[in-house]
């Protein structure tokens, strides 16, 4: 920590000074205060609401809480072990059942059950097949009767249809002959009527041609008369056009005379406007000259006033500069005196700080030794607590190992009991066969294959002897 400063508050510094200073004349009073403090501590040691009591209570509560949690964990471990044991036993029992199902006896029993189910199902299939065949025959016979009935009805309908057609053809033949006679008679009358109409139309056409010729001659006469009248109208139109052109020439001459009068008026008006503008320009120049003279007089007065104000301002600034220089000199003298005083005070303060620093270093060394001793005791206490916890953990591990060994022994005994039951296969197989026979009997299925399976005995296999060829 060399080269690094220590920051200490003013209160802490005063406390350090008081602790390192020699005893004063109040030593007896301090001893008495220490004795009273000890008595007070003895008295409040058993009080439940002090900070020390609350801290001790908190530590005890945490320790008890950890012990309770550890007991709960042990109980959960025992429950889990029991659950694993039961699960293992169930798995063993299920595996034994599966293995037993894979034996030759059980396979033969299942095959005979399958045979019984097949025979039972086959009987149902045969009965159903017979019923379907009988039903098909009945439906075929019924269908045959229906077809015969429909055929007979169809033949009767065809015979009636033929009779109706024959009768209708006879009626149509008679009617057709009558219609032909009527058509021939009507056609002859129409031809005679058309011939008469043609004669009338020819006569009407000749009359129309004569009327058209007379009307054409009348139109030609009207056209000739119209042409004569049109020629007369043209002659009159030429006379009127000449008169209109003469009137236009007179109007053009009159308009040109009016244009000359308008141009003369414009020239007179423009000369009058020029004279008015020149007169206004002379008046405007006179006004400008008068304003220029007034402005020059006013400028001279303003310049004199501004020069006077400038001189007054310069005098004020010179006075302010002199006062500022005097003030700066006074401030410099004050700064010099204050600096000398500060140097003296800093020198005395450094000497006082050096003495206090030596005392503080001595005090810090003593406190560091006390703190190191406290840390050593605290570490020793923590080490003892760790050792105690380790012992408890080792005891718990030994207990768990013992429980596991007991559990394994118990499982071994149970497995041994389960294997001992393997010699009872025959009785167990017969019991299973009886249960299956009772169930199949209740369902009405064949029982012979199941009795055969129950009485079946597997051939004994001889050991291999002799030589192999």
ZAFITI-452533 format. One record per atom (N, C-alpha, C): x negated, y, z negated; residue in three letters. Coordinates in pm, whole numbers, plus 50000, padded with zeros to 5 digits. Each point is the difference from the previous one (the first is absolute). Layout:
N
XYZALA/...
***
This chain:
469
499184987950000UNK/500825012150000UNK/499155012650000UNK/498674998850030UNK/499145011750001UNK/500365008950117UNK/500005013149975UNK/500315009450107UNK/501465003450012UNK/500874993749920UNK/501445002750007UNK/500465006649870UNK/500795010650005UNK/500485007149883UNK/501224993449938UNK/500275003549875UNK/501154994849927UNK/500905011949968UNK/501274999150033UNK/500965010749973UNK/500744996749872UNK/499925008849899UNK/500634997949868UNK/500875012249971UNK/501214997349951UNK/500915011049967UNK/499535007349875UNK/500565012149980UNK/499635008049884UNK/500424993249870UNK/501154993949995UNK/500474993249879UNK/499104988249965UNK/499654992250103UNK/499134988549976UNK/498625004549953UNK/499525011350057UNK/498705005249958UNK/500025004449854UNK/501055006849956UNK/500105004049859UNK/500064987849908UNK/500744989650046UNK/500084987949916UNK/498644993449986UNK/499224999450111UNK/498654994149994UNK/499105008049906UNK/500135013350010UNK/499165008449910UNK/500324997149854UNK/501264999349968UNK/500374997449861UNK/499534986249951UNK/499984990450094UNK/499624986549957UNK/498504998649977UNK/499185008350065UNK/498534998849986UNK/499435010049900UNK/500795009749961UNK/499485009749904UNK/499874993649861UNK/499095004749915UNK/499844994349864UNK/501235002749916UNK/500204992349892UNK/501185001949914UNK/500015014049938UNK/501185004949986UNK/500185013349941UNK/500384998849854UNK/500415011249944UNK/500375000049858UNK/501334993249977UNK/500734996350112UNK/501304993349986UNK/499864984850006UNK/498824994849965UNK/499764985650011UNK/500924992249907UNK/500215004949876UNK/500884993149904UNK/501434999650053UNK/500415011250060UNK/501355000350054UNK/500154990350117UNK/498974998950081UNK/500044990550112UNK/500044985649949UNK/499224997149894UNK/500064986549943UNK/501404996849949UNK/500585009849933UNK/501364998049950UNK/500994997750116UNK/499815007850109UNK/500894998350117UNK/499814986250061UNK/498734995150003UNK/499744986550055UNK/500654989549914UNK/499935001649863UNK/500634990449910UNK/501514999750019UNK/500585012250013UNK/501455000750024UNK/500374993650135UNK/499125002250098UNK/500254993950133UNK/499984984849990UNK/499084994649922UNK/499924985549983UNK/501254994749931UNK/500435007049890UNK/501224995849932UNK/501215000550095UNK/500025010750082UNK/501115001250096UNK/500004988450100UNK/498804996750047UNK/499904988850095UNK/500444986949936UNK/499604997849874UNK/500424987849930UNK/501514999549984UNK/500585011749981UNK/501445000449977UNK/500814997750128UNK/499505006450108UNK/500774999050125UNK/499624987650082UNK/499104991849946UNK/499554988450077UNK/501154990450030UNK/500924998749902UNK/501124990650016UNK/501285006650053UNK/499905012550038UNK/501175006750057UNK/500254994950143UNK/501244997450035UNK/500254994250135UNK/500075010250111UNK/500105012849969UNK/500235009950106UNK/498785008750029UNK/498804995749957UNK/498805007550031UNK/499444995650135UNK/499095008350055UNK/499424996550131UNK/499214987049993UNK/499244998149890UNK/499224987649987UNK/500924988049990UNK/501095001649919UNK/500964988949986UNK/500684997050133UNK/500365010450074UNK/500644997950130UNK/499054993250099UNK/498705004349996UNK/499024993650090UNK/499824985349965UNK/499894997149866UNK/499854986149959UNK/501254991750036UNK/501175006449985UNK/501244993050036UNK/500064997150150UNK/499545009650079UNK/499984997950145UNK/499084988650039UNK/498794999749937UNK/499074989150030UNK/500604986549960UNK/500654999549881UNK/500634987449956UNK/501124995950094UNK/500765010150046UNK/501114996950092UNK/499484994350131UNK/498935005950051UNK/499434994950126UNK/499494985849983UNK/499344997449886UNK/499484986549977UNK/501144989949987UNK/501065003649924UNK/501154991049987UNK/500694998050136UNK/500065010850078UNK/500624998850133UNK/499224990450088UNK/498665000849994UNK/499184990750079UNK/500204985749953UNK/500114997949867UNK/500214986349949UNK/501364994650046UNK/501045008649995UNK/501344995550045UNK/499974996650150UNK/499345008650078UNK/499924997150144UNK/499234987150026UNK/498954997749922UNK/499234987650017UNK/500854987849967UNK/500825001049894UNK/500904988849966UNK/501024997750111UNK/500535011050056UNK/500944998450111UNK/499344993350119UNK/498745004150028UNK/499294993850112UNK/499784985149975UNK/499674996349875UNK/499834985949969UNK/501314992450017UNK/501115006149957UNK/501304993350017UNK/500334998250148UNK/499705010450079UNK/500254998950145UNK/499124989250062UNK/498744999149951UNK/499114989550052UNK/500544986249968UNK/500544998349876UNK/500574986949963UNK/501234996950087UNK/500865010150022UNK/501184997750085UNK/499594996450143UNK/498995007150051UNK/499544997050136UNK/499414985850006UNK/499264996249896UNK/499444986449999UNK/501134989649999UNK/501055002449919UNK/501124990649996UNK/500714999450135UNK/500165011950063UNK/500645000450131UNK/499164992550104UNK/498675001949994UNK/499154992650094UNK/500084985049975UNK/500104996249873UNK/500084985649969UNK/501304994150055UNK/501125007249980UNK/501274994950052UNK/499994999550152UNK/499425010550060UNK/499925000050147UNK/499164988450051UNK/498914997249929UNK/499144988750041UNK/500734986849986UNK/500774998449889UNK/500754987549982UNK/501074998550108UNK/500695011450033UNK/501004999350108UNK/499354996450133UNK/498835005750024UNK/499314997050125UNK/499584985350005UNK/499564994949885UNK/499584985849995UNK/501214991050025UNK/501145003649936UNK/501214991950020UNK/500475000650145UNK/499965011950059UNK/500405001350139UNK/499064992550092UNK/498685000449968UNK/499044992550082UNK/500214985049986UNK/500314995349877UNK/500264985649981UNK/501234995750079UNK/501045008750000UNK/501204996650078UNK/499684999350149UNK/499205009850046UNK/499624999850141UNK/499184987750034UNK/499074996649911UNK/499214987850023UNK/500884987649999UNK/500984999849908UNK/500884988349993UNK/500874999050126UNK/500375011850053UNK/500794999850123UNK/499184994650117UNK/498695000849993UNK/499154995350108UNK/499634985249988UNK/500514993149899UNK/499724985749987UNK/500794992150104UNK/499564987750025UNK/500644991750103UNK/501444996849963UNK/500264997449871UNK/501364996749958UNK/500975011450030UNK/499585012449961UNK/500895011450022UNK/500175002950148UNK/498924998250078UNK/500135002150144UNK/500964989850060UNK/499884987349953UNK/500914989750053UNK/501445003149960UNK/500205004949875UNK/501345003649954UNK/500575011350085UNK/499195010150027UNK/500485011350081UNK/500334995450142UNK/499204990950054UNK/500294995150135UNK/501314992250001UNK/500284991949895UNK/501264992749994UNK/501185009549980UNK/499775010749922UNK/501075010149987UNK/500285006350135UNK/498955003050075UNK/500185005650134UNK/500774990350090UNK/499664986949989UNK/500714989950079UNK/501484999649964UNK/500305000649868UNK/501395000049956UNK/500745012250052UNK/499335011949994UNK/500625012250053UNK/500254998950150UNK/499034993850072UNK/500174998750145UNK/501164990650032UNK/500084988649928UNK/501104990550024UNK/501335006749970UNK/500055007649889UNK/501245006849962UNK/500395010450106UNK/499015007650046UNK/500285010050103UNK/500384993450131UNK/499354988750033UNK/500314993150124UNK/501434994850001UNK/500484995149886UNK/501384995249992UNK/500975011650029UNK/499715011749942UNK/500835011750028UNK/499955003650148UNK/498824999050060UNK/499875003350142UNK/500824990550087UNK/499954986849967UNK/500774990350078UNK/501495002749989UNK/500465002849876UNK/501435003049982UNK/500405012550078UNK/499145010049994UNK/500305012350072UNK/500014997850151UNK/499084991250049UNK/499954997050143UNK/501284993050045UNK/500504990249919UNK/501244993150034UNK/501185009850004UNK/500035008949899UNK/501095009949998UNK/499955009150123UNK/498795004150039UNK/499875008550118UNK/500444992750126UNK/499624986950014UNK/500404992350118UNK/501524998650007UNK/500644996949884UNK/501464998949999UNK/500655013450036UNK/499475010549944UNK/500555013250029UNK/499835003550147UNK/498824996550058UNK/499755002850141UNK/500984992350089UNK/500284986949964UNK/500954992050077UNK/501405006149994UNK/500415003949880UNK/501325006249987UNK/500085012950082UNK/498955008249994UNK/500015012450077UNK/500024997150150UNK/499264989450045UNK/499984996650143UNK/501394995450047UNK/500664991649917UNK/501344995350038UNK/500985011750009UNK/499945008849899UNK/500875011650001UNK/499725008850122UNK/498745001850031UNK/499625008150115UNK/500514993650130UNK/499924986550009UNK/500464993050120UNK/501515002150019UNK/500734999049890UNK/501445002350010UNK/500325014250045UNK/499255009549944UNK/500225013950037UNK/499695002250148UNK/498934993750050UNK/499625001650141UNK/501084994250091UNK/500504987849963UNK/501054993750083UNK/501255008950003UNK/500365005449884UNK/501175008649995UNK/499805012350086UNK/498795006149993UNK/499725011750081UNK/500014996850148UNK/499514987950038UNK/500014995950141UNK/501434998650052UNK/500864993549919UNK/501404998450042UNK/500695013750014UNK/499785008349905UNK/500595013350009UNK/499495007550122UNK/498694998750030UNK/499435006650116UNK/500594995050131UNK/500194986750009UNK/500604994450122UNK/501435005350018UNK/500805000449893UNK/501375005150009UNK/500005014650044UNK/499075008049944UNK/499945014150038UNK/499605001650146UNK/499064991650049UNK/499595000850140UNK/501154996450095UNK/500804989649966UNK/501134996150082UNK/501035011250008UNK/500315006149885UNK/500945011249998UNK/499465011750080UNK/498685002549989UNK/499405010950075UNK/500114997550150UNK/499754987550043UNK/500114996750144UNK/501435002250049UNK/501004995749919UNK/501415002050041UNK/500305014950015UNK/499545007949904UNK/500265014350007UNK/499345006350122UNK/498764995750032UNK/499295005450116UNK/500724996550131UNK/500494987250008UNK/500694995750121UNK/501265008250022UNK/500775001949893UNK/501235007850011UNK/499695014450036UNK/498945005249938UNK/499645013950026UNK/499525001850143UNK/499274990150059UNK/499535000850137UNK/501185000350098UNK/501014991949972UNK/501185000150087UNK/500655013849998UNK/500155005749878UNK/500605013249990UNK/499155010350071UNK/498694999149988UNK/499105009650064UNK/500094998950152UNK/500174987750055UNK/500094998150146UNK/501245007150055UNK/501144998149934UNK/501245006550044UNK/499855015249993UNK/499445004849886UNK/499855014349982UNK/499035005850101UNK/498964992650033UNK/499005004950095UNK/500625001450140UNK/500884990450040UNK/500655000950131UNK/500895012250007UNK/500765002549892UNK/500865011749997UNK/499175012950008UNK/498875000249930UNK/499155011950002UNK/499445002650138UNK/499624989550074UNK/499475001650136UNK/501065005750092UNK/501234995149989UNK/501085005350083UNK/500215014849972UNK/500025003549872UNK/500195013949962UNK/498865008750051UNK/498764994849995UNK/498835007750046UNK/500075002350149UNK/500374989650079UNK/500125001650145UNK/501045010550034UNK/501174999749934UNK/501065009550029UNK/499565014249964UNK/499365001549881UNK/499575013249957UNK/498905005450090UNK/499134991650050UNK/498905004350087UNK/500555004950134UNK/501024993050054UNK/500625004250128UNK/500645013649985UNK/500735002249887UNK/500645013049976UNK/498955010949986UNK/498884997149934UNK/498955010049981UNK/499375003750134UNK/499804990250088UNK/499405002950131UNK/500915009150082UNK/501324997450000UNK/500945008250075UNK/500025014249945UNK/499975000949867UNK/499995013249936UNK/498735007650032UNK/498864993450004UNK/498755006550035UNK/499995004850144UNK/500634992450092UNK/500055004350141UNK/500815012950013UNK/501155000649932UNK/500835012150005UNK/499245011949941UNK/499314997549887UNK/499225010749938UNK/498935005050095UNK/499354991350076UNK/498975004050096UNK/500565008950109UNK/501214996650050UNK/500625008350103UNK/500295013949947UNK/500525000949877UNK/500305012949939UNK/498725008149981UNK/498944993349954UNK/498745007049978UNK/499425005550129UNK/500154992950112UNK/499505004750129UNK/500725012550042UNK/501344999849983UNK/500795011650036UNK/499625012149914UNK/499844997949871UNK/499625010849911UNK/498625005450036UNK/499094991450044UNK/498665004550037UNK/500025008850122UNK/500834996650101UNK/500095008350121UNK/500555013749967UNK/501055000649911UNK/500555012949959UNK/498975008349924UNK/499214993649915UNK/498995007149923UNK/498925005850090UNK/499644992650106UNK/498995005150093UNK/500505012550071UNK/501265000450039UNK/500555011750066UNK/500015012149906UNK/500424997349876UNK/500015011049902UNK/498585005349976UNK/499004991549993UNK/498625004349979UNK/499505008550117UNK/500404996750123UNK/499555007750118UNK/500585014149995UNK/501305001249965UNK/500645013349992UNK/499355008249887UNK/499734993749885UNK/499385007349888UNK/498605004550035UNK/499254992050080UNK/498655003950038UNK/500025012250090UNK/500995000750093UNK/500125011650087UNK/500335012549920UNK/500884998849900UNK/500345011349915UNK/498775005049922UNK/499214990649948UNK/498805004149925UNK/499015007250090UNK/499854995850124UNK/499065006550091UNK/500425014350027UNK/501325002050015UNK/500505013550021UNK/499695008849878UNK/500234994749880UNK/499725007649878UNK/498525003649988UNK/499124990850042UNK/498565002649993UNK/499605011150095UNK/500574999850119UNK/499675010750097UNK/500445013549947UNK/501235000849942UNK/500485012549945UNK/499125004849885UNK/499544990449917UNK/499145003549887UNK/498665005350047UNK/499454994750109UNK/498715004950051UNK/500135014350048UNK/501145003450065UNK/500215013750049UNK/500065009649882UNK/500744996049895UNK/500115008849882UNK/498645001449930UNK/499184989549998UNK/498695000549936UNK/499085009750072UNK/500085000750135UNK/499155009150076UNK/500375014449967UNK/501325002749988UNK/500435013549963UNK/499505003649861UNK/500074990749906UNK/499545002849863UNK/498525002749997UNK/499204993350082UNK/498565002450004UNK/499675014050045UNK/500775005050102UNK/499775013650047UNK/500285010049890UNK/501084997949926UNK/500315009049889UNK/498924999449890UNK/499474988049975UNK/498974998449897UNK/498725007450036UNK/499635000750128UNK/498815007350042UNK/500175014849974UNK/501205005250027UNK/500265014349977UNK/499885003249851UNK/500584991449916UNK/499935002349854UNK/498564999049950UNK/499184991150055UNK/498614998549955UNK/499215012450033UNK/500245006250115UNK/499275012250037UNK/500375011349906UNK/501295001349968UNK/500425010449906UNK/499364998049863UNK/499904987649951UNK/499424997149868UNK/498515003249997UNK/499294997550111UNK/498565002950006UNK/499775014949994UNK/500885008250065UNK/499865014649996UNK/500195005149858UNK/500984994249926UNK/500225004149861UNK/498794996549913UNK/499374989050023UNK/498814996149922UNK/498865009650023UNK/499785004550122UNK/498915009450029UNK/500245013149927UNK/501235004749997UNK/500315012349929UNK/499734998549849UNK/500364988649943UNK/499774997649857UNK/498524999449967UNK/499194994350089UNK/498554999249975UNK/499405014149999UNK/500425008650091UNK/499485013750005UNK/500365007649873UNK/501264998149950UNK/500425006949879UNK/499164995549879UNK/499704987049988UNK/499204994949887UNK/498575005250004UNK/499415001550119UNK/498635005350010UNK/499945014349952UNK/501055008150032UNK/500045013949952UNK/500085000349848UNK/500804991349938UNK/500104999449853UNK/498674995949936UNK/499214991250064UNK/498694995749946UNK/499045011749993UNK/499985009050098UNK/499095011649997UNK/500335009149884UNK/501315002049972UNK/500405008449886UNK/499524994049868UNK/500124986649984UNK/499584993149875UNK/498505001149980UNK/499194999450108UNK/498545001149988UNK/499615014049954UNK/500665010350050UNK/499695013749957UNK/500305001749851UNK/501124994549954UNK/500345000949857UNK/498924993149914UNK/499504988550041UNK/498964992949924UNK/498745008349988UNK/499595006750106UNK/498795008249995UNK/500155011549903UNK/501165006850002UNK/500245011249908UNK/499974995149855UNK/500634988749971UNK/500044994649863UNK/498584996349951UNK/499164994250086UNK/498654996249961UNK/499165012349967UNK/500135011150078UNK/499245012449971UNK/500435005849866UNK/501304999449967UNK/500495005049872UNK/499434991949883UNK/499924987250016UNK/499434991549893UNK/498535003049978UNK/499245002650107UNK/498565003249985UNK/499835012949921UNK/500805010450029UNK/499895012649927UNK/500334998049852UNK/501044991949969UNK/500354997349859UNK/498864992949928UNK/499334990550063UNK/498904992549937UNK/498825009049969UNK/499655009150095UNK/498875009149978UNK/500295009349882UNK/501255005049992UNK/500375008749888UNK/499894992649866UNK/500474987749996UNK/499934991949876UNK/498554997049963UNK/499134998350100UNK/498594997149974UNK/499315011849935UNK/500365012350042UNK/499405012249941UNK/500425001249854UNK/501284997349972UNK/500495000849861UNK/499304989649912UNK/499814987850051UNK/499354989349923UNK/498555003649968UNK/499275006350093UNK/498615003749977UNK/499895010749892UNK/500945009650000UNK/500005010249894UNK/500184993749862UNK/500924990049989UNK/500224993349871UNK/498744992749955UNK/499284993550094UNK/498784992649966UNK/498925009349951UNK/499835011950062UNK/498965009549957UNK/500275005049858UNK/501295002949967UNK/500325004849865UNK/499714989249896UNK/500354987650031UNK/499754989049905UNK/498514997849980UNK/499185001850106UNK/498544998049988UNK/499405010549908UNK/500445012850012UNK/499495010549912UNK/500354997349853UNK/501264995649973UNK/500424997249861UNK/499204988549941UNK/499724989950081UNK/499264988249952UNK/498555003649968UNK/499405009150078UNK/498615004149973UNK/499925007549867UNK/500965008849974UNK/499995007349872UNK/500164990649883UNK/500924990450014UNK/500214990449891UNK/498764991249976UNK/499284996350107UNK/498794991649987UNK/498915007449923UNK/499825012850018UNK/498985007549927UNK/500285000049851UNK/501265002149961UNK/500374999749858UNK/499774986149940UNK/500374989850070UNK/499854986249949UNK/498534996449983UNK/499145004750091UNK/498574996749989UNK/499385006649879UNK/500415012349970UNK/499465007049882UNK/500424992849872UNK/501294995649999UNK/500484993049880UNK/499274986649980UNK/499764992950108UNK/499324987149990UNK/498555001549956UNK/499305010650047UNK/498605002449957UNK/499955002749850UNK/500995007849950UNK/500035002949856UNK/500204987149919UNK/500954991650045UNK/500244987349930UNK/498784990850004UNK/499264999950112UNK/498814991550012UNK/498925004349902UNK/499815013249984UNK/498985004849905UNK/500384996249857UNK/501305001749968UNK/500444996049865UNK/499794985049978UNK/500284991850101UNK/499844985449987UNK/498534996349982UNK/499085006950073UNK/498574997249985UNK/499525003549860UNK/500535010749943UNK/499595003949864UNK/500464989349899UNK/501244995550020UNK/500504989349909UNK/499164987450012UNK/499634996150122UNK/499214987850017UNK/498615001349938UNK/499395011850014UNK/498675002149939UNK/500104998749849UNK/501065006149939UNK/500184999149855UNK/500204985549957UNK/500804992350079UNK/500254985949964UNK/498724991850010UNK/499155003050101UNK/498744992650015UNK/499075002749882UNK/499955012649957UNK/499145003449885UNK/500494993049874UNK/501325000549977UNK/500564993249882UNK/499744985050006UNK/500124994150118UNK/499774985650014UNK/498554996249973UNK/499075008350045UNK/498574997349975UNK/499705000649850UNK/500595010349932UNK/499775001349855UNK/500584987949926UNK/501204995950045UNK/500654988449935UNK/499184987350022UNK/499424998250122UNK/499194988250028UNK/498744999949912UNK/499415011849979UNK/498795000649916UNK/500344996349856UNK/501165005249950UNK/500414996549864UNK/500264985049987UNK/500654994350101UNK/500284985549995UNK/498714991950003UNK/499015004650076UNK/498724992550006UNK/499315000349864UNK/500035011549933UNK/499395000649868UNK/500714990749902UNK/501334999950006UNK/500764990949913UNK/499674985450030UNK/499854996550128UNK/499674986150038UNK/498644996149947UNK/499035009350008UNK/498644996949950UNK/500044997249851UNK/500715008849924UNK/500104997849856UNK/500714986749970UNK/501114997550072UNK/500754987649975UNK/499174987750035UNK/499215000750106UNK/499154988650039UNK/498974997049894UNK/499405010649941UNK/499004997849895UNK/500654993349879UNK/501205004949965UNK/500704993849887UNK/500344985450030UNK/500434997050123UNK/500344986150036UNK/498784991049992UNK/498855005250043UNK/498774992049995UNK/499674996449856UNK/500155009949908UNK/499734997249860UNK/500964989749945UNK/501295001850033UNK/500994990549949UNK/499774985950056UNK/499674999050128UNK/499744986750059UNK/498804993349937UNK/498985007949966UNK/498824994549937UNK/500354994249863UNK/500805007849920UNK/500424995049868UNK/500914987950016UNK/500895000250104UNK/500924988750021UNK/499244987450040UNK/498925001550083UNK/499224988250040UNK/499294993849881UNK/499505008549913UNK/499334994749881UNK/501004992449912UNK/501225006049983UNK/501034993349919UNK/500454986950066UNK/500135000150132UNK/500424987950072UNK/498954989149989UNK/498685004050001UNK/498954989949987UNK/500084993049866UNK/500255007849894UNK/500104994049867UNK/501224990749992UNK/501135005050053UNK/501234991849997UNK/499844987450085UNK/499305001250112UNK/499814988450088UNK/499184989249931UNK/498935004249924UNK/499204990249927UNK/500864992749897UNK/500855007949928UNK/500884993849902UNK/501004990550066UNK/500525004350114UNK/500974991650071UNK/499384987150051UNK/498785000850049UNK/499314987950049UNK/499824990149887UNK/499605005449882UNK/499824991149885UNK/501334993449962UNK/501085008250001UNK/501324994749967UNK/500484989750104UNK/499735002950127UNK/500414990850107UNK/499304986649988UNK/498695000449963UNK/499264987549983UNK/500604991749887UNK/500345006849887UNK/500614992749889UNK/501354994050042UNK/500845008150071UNK/501304994850043UNK/499864988750102UNK/498985000950087UNK/499764989350097UNK/499654987049929UNK/499215001049893UNK/499654987949925UNK/501254993949936UNK/500865008949943UNK/501244995049938UNK/500914993750106UNK/500115006850118UNK/500854994550106UNK/499464986850051UNK/498684998950010UNK/499404987250047UNK/500294988849902UNK/499935003449870UNK/500314989849899UNK/501474995850009UNK/500905010050022UNK/501424996750014UNK/500264991450123UNK/499325003350111UNK/500164992150121UNK/499514985749981UNK/498894998749927UNK/499474986549974UNK/501014991849918UNK/500575006649897UNK/501004992949919UNK/501234996550083UNK/500425009450085UNK/501184997650084UNK/499764988450097UNK/498784999850059UNK/499664989150092UNK/499964986649928UNK/499445000349876UNK/499954987649922UNK/501414995049969UNK/500895009649967UNK/501394996349970UNK/500704994250122UNK/499775006550120UNK/500594994950124UNK/499464986250034UNK/498674997949974UNK/499404986850026UNK/500614989449909UNK/500215003549874UNK/500634990349909UNK/501434996750044UNK/500725010450049UNK/501374997550048UNK/499984990950122UNK/499035002250089UNK/499914991650121UNK/499674985649962UNK/499104998549904UNK/499664986449955UNK/501214993149941UNK/500805007649921UNK/501204994249940UNK/501004995850108UNK/500195009050101UNK/500924996750110UNK/499494987850076UNK/498684999150021UNK/499434988550071UNK/500264987249924UNK/499855000649867UNK/500274988049919UNK/501464995950015UNK/500895009949994UNK/501424996750016UNK/500284994050137UNK/499365005650106UNK/500194994550134UNK/499484985650009UNK/498854997549938UNK/499464986350003UNK/500944990449928UNK/500585004749887UNK/500944991349927UNK/501254997350086UNK/500485010450067UNK/501164998050087UNK/499674990650116UNK/498805001450058UNK/499614991150110UNK/499924985649952UNK/499474998049879UNK/499944986249946UNK/501424994549981UNK/500895008649950UNK/501394995449982UNK/500644996350134UNK/499755008350102UNK/500564996950131UNK/499434987250057UNK/498684998149981UNK/499404987450050UNK/500614988049930UNK/500255001449872UNK/500604989049925UNK/501434997250052UNK/500755010950026UNK/501354998350053UNK/499974993250137UNK/499045004050085UNK/499904993850132UNK/499674985249989UNK/499104996649908UNK/499654985949983UNK/501234992149954UNK/500745005649903UNK/501214993149954UNK/501034998750113UNK/500095010450081UNK/500954999650111UNK/499604989350101UNK/498694999150029UNK/499534989750093UNK/500264986049946UNK/499784998149869UNK/500264986949940UNK/501484996450012UNK/500855010149977UNK/501444997550010UNK/500394996650144UNK/499435007450096UNK/500284996950141UNK/499514986050036UNK/498854996549947UNK/499454986650030UNK/500934989149946UNK/500525002049878UNK/500934990149943UNK/501264999050084UNK/500515011450046UNK/501224999550080UNK/499754993550136UNK/498875003550062UNK/499694993650127UNK/499824984949983UNK/499414996249888UNK/499824985849972UNK/501364993149985UNK/500935007249931UNK/501344994249985UNK/500704999050136UNK/499775009950087UNK/500624999550132UNK/499434988550083UNK/498694998149992UNK/499404988850075UNK/500434986549943UNK/500294999749872UNK/500444987349940UNK/501364995850054UNK/500785009750050UNK/501324996850053UNK/499964994350141UNK/498785000150061UNK/499904994650136UNK/500344985250004UNK/499824992749888UNK/500314985649998UNK/501474997150002UNK/500825010549987UNK/501454998149999UNK/500625003150136UNK/499234998850106UNK/500485003550133UNK/501194991650042UNK/499934986949972UNK/501084991150045UNK/501345004149938UNK/500005001849867UNK/501245003849933UNK/500505013550051UNK/499055009250019UNK/500385013150051UNK/500574999050141UNK/499394991450085UNK/500474998350138UNK/501404993950002UNK/500234989849915UNK/501334993849996UNK/501055010049954UNK/499635008349902UNK/500955010149952UNK/500355009950112UNK/498975004250077UNK/500255009250113UNK/500894993350103UNK/499734987050028UNK/500834992850098UNK/501454999249954UNK/500224997249870UNK/501374999149949UNK/500725013450015UNK/499295010949970UNK/500615013250013UNK/500385002950148UNK/499114996650091UNK/500285002350142UNK/501154991250047UNK/500054987149952UNK/501094990950040UNK/501335005649951UNK/500035004949876UNK/501245005649947UNK/500455012250083UNK/499055008450038UNK/500355011850079UNK/500514996350139UNK/499334990350064UNK/500434995750134UNK/501334992649994UNK/500224992849891UNK/501284993049986UNK/501145010249986UNK/499765010849925UNK/501025010249985UNK/500305006850135UNK/498965001350087UNK/500195006050132UNK/500564990350102UNK/500094986949967UNK/500534990150094UNK/499014995650106UNK/498735001549975UNK/498984996350098UNK/499574985549979UNK/499374993950101UNK/499534986149986UNK/498974998749888UNK/500114989149922UNK/499114998049885UNK/498974989150023UNK/500144992050106UNK/499094988850023UNK/498555004550014UNK/499705010850077UNK/498595004250008UNK/499425003949865UNK/500825005949910UNK/499465004049869UNK/499734987949913UNK/500904989750005UNK/499724987749924UNK/498754993250054UNK/499825000450130UNK/498814993950060UNK/498745007249950UNK/500075013649993UNK/498845007549951UNK/499734997249854UNK/501084998449918UNK/499804997449858UNK/499364986449977UNK/500324989950083UNK/499464986549982UNK/498724997950078UNK/499575010350074UNK/498814998350082UNK/498754999049913UNK/499134991150037UNK/498734998449930UNK/498895001450102UNK/499035008149969UNK/498895002450090UNK/499114987750004UNK/499484996150114UNK/499104988450008UNK/498715002549923UNK/499504989849937UNK/498755001149927UNK/498844999650098UNK/499125009349981UNK/498845000850088UNK/498854992149938UNK/499424991050079UNK/498894991549953UNK/498695007550021UNK/499084996649914UNK/498675006150012UNK/499304994450124UNK/499185007950061UNK/499284995850120UNK/498874990749960UNK/499994988250062UNK/498924990249972UNK/499484994550130UNK/498934992749995UNK/499434993650120UNK/499185009750080UNK/499754995650119UNK/499155007950089UNK/500865007450104UNK/499525011250039UNK/500655007450110UNK/499424995950134UNK/500874997550093UNK/499534995750134UNK/500305011150097UNK/
***
